[in-house]
Amino acid sequence: MTDTAVIEIALRTMMVALKLSAPILVTSLVLGFAISLFQSMTQIQEFTLAFVPKVIGVGVALLVSGNWMLHTLVEFTIDLFDMLPGLLA
């Protein structure tokens, strides 16, 4: 196993982690910004007003992109297992 192979695996792992977390993080970021903007305009400082829509939005994002996320993770794992004999030799 060379240094190049380790760096390649680490880079692919970070890219997959970024791809998998992006739908959830972007949804939470957009909803959080919109709710904060609404709260600052109306001066309503209620914690549940910020929390509940984000939880619902993240749940919807998981339902919408969950199949793609699972497929991406399984594909990455299969690729790692396919590369294993070449890395050990």
C-alpha positions in Angstrom: 0.0 0.0 0.0 1.6 3.2 -1.2 1.2 6.7 0.0 -0.7 7.6 -3.1 -3.2 4.9 -2.5 -3.8 6.1 1.0 -4.3 9.6 -0.1 -6.6 8.5 -2.9 -8.8 6.5 -0.5 -8.8 9.4 2.0 -9.8 11.8 -0.7 -12.6 9.6 -2.0 -13.8 9.0 1.6 -14.0 12.8 2.2 -15.8 13.4 -1.1 -18.4 10.7 -0.3 -18.9 12.1 3.2 -19.4 15.6 1.7 -21.9 14.3 -0.9 -23.8 12.4 1.8 -24.0 15.3 4.2 -24.8 18.0 1.7 -28.6 17.5 1.3 -29.1 17.5 5.1 -26.8 20.4 5.8 -28.0 22.6 2.9 -31.7 22.0 4.0 -30.9 22.9 7.6 -28.9 25.9 6.5 -31.6 27.3 4.2 -34.4 26.7 6.7 -32.4 28.1 9.6 -31.7 31.3 7.6 -35.3 31.7 6.6 -36.6 31.1 10.1 -34.0 33.5 11.6 -35.0 36.1 9.1 -38.6 35.7 9.9 -37.9 35.8 13.6 -35.9 39.0 13.3 -38.5 40.7 11.2 -41.4 39.8 13.5 -39.3 39.9 16.8 -40.7 36.5 17.8 -38.1 34.7 19.8 -39.6 31.3 20.2 -37.2 28.3 20.3 -39.8 25.8 18.9 -40.4 28.0 16.0 -36.8 27.6 15.0 -36.5 23.9 15.9 -39.6 22.2 14.6 -39.4 23.3 11.0 -35.7 22.3 10.8 -36.5 18.9 12.1 -39.3 18.5 9.6 -37.2 19.8 6.8 -34.3 17.5 7.6 -36.7 14.5 7.8 -38.1 15.4 4.3 -34.6 15.8 2.9 -33.7 12.3 4.3 -36.9 10.9 2.7 -36.2 12.5 -0.6 -32.4 11.8 -0.8 -32.2 8.7 1.4 -32.2 6.2 -1.5 -29.5 8.1 -3.4 -27.4 8.4 -0.2 -27.7 4.6 0.5 -26.8 3.8 -3.1 -23.8 6.1 -3.0 -22.5 4.6 0.3 -23.0 1.0 -0.9 -21.2 1.8 -4.2 -18.3 3.3 -2.4 -18.1 0.3 0.0 -18.1 -2.2 -2.9 -15.4 -0.2 -4.7 -13.3 -0.3 -1.5 -13.7 -4.1 -1.2 -12.8 -4.4 -4.9 -9.6 -2.4 -4.4 -8.6 -4.4 -1.3 -6.6 -7.2 -3.1 -4.6 -4.7 -5.1 -3.8 -2.7 -2.0 -2.6 -5.7 0.0 -0.3 -7.0 -2.8 
